[in-house]
Amino acid sequence: MRQIDMCEGHPDDSGFLTSDAGQFRGDAHSYNEEPSDGQKLVSLLIGSQSWVHRRVDALRLSGDGTTRLHVSLDVTVPADLRLARPGGQMAVPLALMEKVPLRHLDTEDWTGKSMAVLDTPLNSRYAFEFLSALTPRWVREDRVWGAIQTVLGELVESDGGPDALSISKRLEALLERGEHRRSPLSEDESLELSAFTSIAKQLGQQFLFMVEIDAERVETRTILKYSVDQDAPRHSRGQSKRVVFRLQVPDMGFAASQHIEVELPDGVVLERLTLEGTIFEGDLQEGLATDEPEGWLQRTSGHVTVRPNARFLKGELWVWVVPAKQGLYRFAKVSIVMVTLVVCATWLIRANSEVLLREVVIPSPSASILLIGPALLLSWFSRTTEHTLVAKVQGPLRLALLGTALVLLIMAALAAVPVTAEVWAIAWVVATCIQSAAFLLLLYFASDLRRKMGRRDF
């Protein structure tokens, strides 16, 4: 496993925003005024790496078919940025999430008890106040500011998707009108406007996930956790026996130290795990971290760590998965090869039975004995719910085993039912073709020919 410190060699894309975030606290202290919730959120979200020390995203793909994300955050909420809530509580932003229903959401505080999650109206209100405080000052002073406030309210309250995209276009049109009156913008003003627009569009598709904790935990190191069910990751078959899938990490720069773990179900093992990053839909940073086990290891989990220097860094995790050497893979190799040898020997006997036997006599219980083969092969197929990733990885093996089971059924039928010589010959040709295809599929799968030919993974 390789760990890369991103604080070296990469310019901070959000330095001006971090400066503004600190300015809110400085101005407030200068005038002995309490910053607004929006100003506090700017400091908390833009400067999150100063109080979110560590975040661990653990994705677990279970054998029962579920995919669940477990997130743990190590935080120290600054006292002057406390978002006060009734009952001696305070609100804490933990993540940006897609605007979709949260399935089986669980939260846990430092004592193991559940935390209250802010509802949609409160989340929308905080998001609106955050965007209002983040808006460049020259935009707030322009006569278009009233219309922009209305659009921002609609944007954070939208359900995401096409509706949010339409509202985002209206926001961009209003900002362009203000920009033309302000033109020409300085380099810092242009960068600030671009960052604001990108963050606003992001909050159109995502919402602020916030929880309530005891306000006495300010300036105290605290562990907060939550978990939620996820859709199974989309995957595609890469080189012969491997399957590749990717995971989105939309807010990878939220914590000073980001850890990502992937746990695979039984039947598959990890071949490689690579993390990439993108800043503001551009500047692709490849190979931020990689975990590649030794070839002889059979690991079902992987882990990468980065220390992001760019606050608004979007991550993309690529995972390469191969079948485990034990279990179905090993059984398929033995059984398919054995049945292939039986078919070949049968053709040799039919060509010249005196080579091995002077007289071929089929015993009466032969059909029932041969039927044990298909039953044994089919017994290795999963009879319970399983993860789609396992089905995808083992798909070629199961197809080959199905072909072999069909060949054994044909052999049993020929042994049990008297047929003409023509039917016998046709049936054996069909059985031979099916078994040859099963054997070639196994050979192609096991030898990993596409990888040796230097094909790309995607």
N, C-alpha and C positions, 0 to 999 in steps of 0.2 A: 504494500500500500504506500502511496506517495502523497505527502502533504505539502501544499504550496502556500506560502504566505503572500497574499495578494496585496499586502501593504507596500510591497517593493516593486517599483518599476511601472506602476499604473497610476495615472493622474486621477485625482478625486473629481468625479463628475458633478458632485453636489456641494462643493466647497462654499459657493455663494449662498446656497440654501442653509447650510449649517451656520454660516455667519449670521444670516437673518434670524435663525432660530435663537441663537444666543442673544441677539439684539433685543428680542422681546423681553427677555429676563433683565437685561441691562437697563432698558428704558423703564421697566416697571420699578426696579429698585431705585432708579434715580429720582422718580417722582413719588416713591412710596405708595405705589398703586399695585393692586393685585392684577396680574395678567388675566385676560379673558380665557375662557375655555378653548377658544380657537387658537389663541397664541400659545397656550400650553401644549395643545396637540401638535402644533408646528414643531415645537421643541422636542416633544416626545417622539414624533414620527420621523421627522427629518434627521434629528440627532439621536435616533434610537440606539445606535451602537455605544453611546456613552452610558446607558443604563440597562440595556439587554446584553448581558455578558456572554451568554451561550444559548444556542437553540439547537435542539436535536429533533430532527424529523425522521421517524422510524415508520417505514411502510411494510406492513406484514400481509403477505398473500397466503392465506390459510388453506389447508387442504379441504375444508368444507365449502370452498368457493367464495369466501368473503375476502375483501380487500379493505384493510383498515389502516388509517394514518394515526400514529401516536406522536404528539408533539410535547416536548418539555422545554420550558424556558427558565433560565436563571436570571432574575431581574433584581434591580435595586431602584425603586421609584424615588426620584428626587422630591424633597419636601416642598420646594417652591413650584413644582409642576403637578401637584396633587389635584386630581379632578374630583372635587367633593360631590358626594352623593348623600341622600338622606340616611339617617340611622347610623352615622359614624362610619360610613363606607366611602370608598373611592373607586372610580372607574379606571381600568387599565386596558389600553389597546394591546392585543396580542398578535393580531395577524390581519392580512387582507384575504378575504375568501370570495370565491365565485358566488354570484347571486343565484344560487340554487338551493333547494331545501336541504337542510343538514340532516343526515340519517344517523340515528343512534348516537347523538352527540353526548359525550360524557366530559365533565370537568372535574378537576381535583386540585385543591390548594395544598399548602405545605403541611397541613394536618391530616390530609387524606379525605377531607370533606368536599362535597360538591360546591362549586361557585355559581352565583347567580349570573346569567348571561343577559346582557342588555337586549331589549326587544328592538324590532325594526324601526319604529318611530324615533327612539332615542339614538340608535346608530346613525340614522339619516340626519338627525339634528347635529350630532357631533361632526359628521362628515361635512355638512354644509358650513359649520363654523370653522372647521379646519381649512377648507378651500377658500373661504372668505378672507381668513387671516393670511393665507399663503399668496393671495392675488397680489401681483406687483402693485406698488404704491401708485404709479402713474396711471394704472388702469382704474384703481378706485377713485382717482381724482377726475377721471374722464366722465363726460355726460352719459356714456353708454353703460356705466356701472350698474344702474338700476335694472336694466334689461339683463345684464350678465348675472346679477344675483338671482333673478327669476329662473334663468336657465340652469344655474348651478343647483337650485333647489329641485328642479325637475330631474336633473341628471342623477343626483344621489338617491332620489326616490324611485327611479325607474327600475324595471326588472332586468336590466341588462339586455344583451342581444341586439337585434336591429333597432329597437326603440332607443337604447342608449346611444347607438351610433348616429341616429338621426339627430338626437339632442346635441351630441358632440359637434356635429357639423354646424349647427346653429351657433354654438359657443365660439367655434373658430371664426365664423363669419363676423360675429360681434367684435371679437378681438382684432380682426383685420381692420375693421373700421376705426377702432381706437388707435391701432398702430399707424394707419395712414395719417391721422391727425398728429401723432407724436413724431412721425418720421423726420429724420432718420434716427433709429434706435442705436444706442451704443452697444458694444459687444456684450457687456454684462447684461444689459436690458434684454437683448435678444435671447441670450442663454436663459435668463430668468423666465421670460415668457414661454420659451420652448419647454422648459421643465414644468412650469405650471400647467400648460396645456396637456402634456403627457400624463401628469398625475391626475388631472381632472378626468381625462378619458379613462384612466385606469379605475377610478372610483365610479365610473358609469357602469363598468362590468363587474366590479367587486365591491364588497362592503367592509366596513370596519368591524372586526370581531372584537368585542369588548366585554370584560367581565367585571364584577364588583368584588372587592376584597376589603378586609378591615383596614381603615385609614391609619391605624397605628403601625402598619407595616412599612411606612415611608422610611427611607434611608436604612432599610433592613434588607439584607440579602434574602430573597424568597424564591422558592421553586413553585412554578405554576404549570399545570398540565391539562391537556385536553386531547380527546380522541374522537374520530368521526369516520364513518364508513365512506369508502370511495368507490367510484366505478372501476371495474377491472381495466388495467392499462391496455391501450391498443398495442397490438404486437403484429409483427410480420416475420415471415420466415426468411432468415438471412442465408448463410452458407450451409447447405445441405442439412445437417442435423441441429443447427442452432436457431433459436428464436430471439429476436431483438425487440425490446420495447423501451419506451421512453416515458419519463415523468417530468411534469412541469413543477418548478419551484419558483413561484411568481415573485416572491419578495425575499430573495436570498440574502440581500444586504441588510436585513432587519437587525441582526445580532452581530456583535463583534467577532464571534466565533460560530460558524455554522457547521453542524454535523448532520450527515444524511446516511441513514441505514436502510437496507433492503433485506427482508427475510423471505425466502422462497419456500413454497410448499414441498412436501416429500415427493420424490420422483424426478426432480430436476435439481441441477446444481449451477452455481455461478461460474461463468467463464471470465467475464470482465465487466467492470463498472466504471464509467467515465462521466465526469461532470463538466459541462460547458456553461458559459455565462454570456449574457447580452445586456448592454447598457442602453436604455432608451431606444429599443428596437434597432440597434446597430452596434458597431464595434464588437463583433463576436470574439470572445476570448475562449479559445479551444483548450481542452486538456487542463482545466484548473486543478483537477485531482483525479487520480485513477487508482482503482483497486483491482489487481489482477492476480488471483491465486496461482500458486505453482500447479503445473499440469497434473501432478499425482494427488493433489488435494481434492476432496469432495466437499466443498463448502456450500452451504445453503444460505449464507448471509454475506453481505458486503458492507463496507463502511468507508466513507470519504469525509475529509475535513478541509475547510478553507477558512481563511480570515479575510473577508471581503473588505476592500477599501472603498468601493463605490456603493453608496447607499441604495440607489435604485438599480440593483443588479438582478436580472432575471436569470434563473438557472434552468438548465435542462439536463436531466440525468439519463444516460443511455445505459441499458443493461443487456448483456449478452448471456443467454441461458442455454444450457445443453442438458441432455438426459443423464440421469445418474447411471453409473456403470453397473450398479447392482439392480435387482428387481426385474422389471419388465424387459429392460434392454438386454440383460444377460440371458434371460429365458428365451427371448425372441431369437437371439443369435443361435442358441443351441437347437431349439425346436425346428426352426426353418431350415437350417443346414441338414439336420437329420432327415426330415421329410424329403428334402431335395435329393439326398443320397438314396432314399428308398425308391423314389420315382426313377432315378437313373438306373438303379439295379433292376427294376421291373422291366425297363426297356431292354436291358441286356439279356434278361431271362426270356423275354418274348422273342428276341432275335435268335437265340440259340439256347433253349432250356437245358440242353445237355451239358452246357458249360458249368452250371452249378447244380442242377437237379436233373435226374433222368426222367422223372415224371412229376408234373406239377399237379398237386392235389390240394384243392381249397377246402379246409376244414369247415364244418358247419357253423361253429360259433365265431367265425372270422369277422363277420359284419359287426357283431356286438363289441368285439375287441377293438376294431378300428374306430368305432364310434366313441370310444374313450378318449381318443386323440382330440377331436373337436371340442368335447366337453372340457378337457384339461386346458386347451388353448383359450377358450372363451372364459374360463374361470379367472384368468388373469386380467380380464377387463374389469374396470371399476364398476361396481354395482351401486355405489353411493354417489352423492353429490361431490364434485371435485372442482378445482379451480380451472378456469378456461385456459390458463397458461400451461397446465399439465397436459390437457387435451391437445393443445397445439403442438407442444414439443413431442409428445408420444404418438401423434397422429400417423406418421409414416410407419412406425413399428406396428401399430394396431391394424393398419391396412394390410401390411404384409402377413400378420398373424391371421387375419380374416381369410386371406387368400389361401393360406396353408390349411386352415380348418375346412374350407370348401373342398380342397383337394382330398382330404381325408374322408369327407362325406361321399365324394364321388367314388373313392376306392371302396368304401363300405357298401355302396349301392351296387357296384359291379360285382362284389363278392356275394351279395345276398340275392340278387335278382338275375335269373338267366336271361341273357340278351343275345342277339345275333352278333356275328363277327363284325359286321359293319358298325353297329352301335357301339360295340366294345372298342373298336379302333377310334371312332370319333370321340368317345368319352375320354380315352387316354390322351388323345391329342389335346383336348381342352384342358384336362388336368395338368398335363405337362406345361402348357403355355401359362396357366395360372401360377404354377409353382415356380416356373422360370422368372416370371415377372416379380413374384414375391422375393425370390433370392437376389435378383438384380437390385431391387429396391433396398433390401438390407445391405447389400454390398456397397451401394452408392452412399447409403446413410452412414454406415460404419467407417468407410474409408475416408470420408470427408474430402471427396475429390475436388469440390468447388473451391475449398480453401487452398488446396495445394496448387490449383490453377491460378491463384492470385486474384480471384474475383473480389469485388468490393462487397462490404457488408450490406449495403443498401442499394 
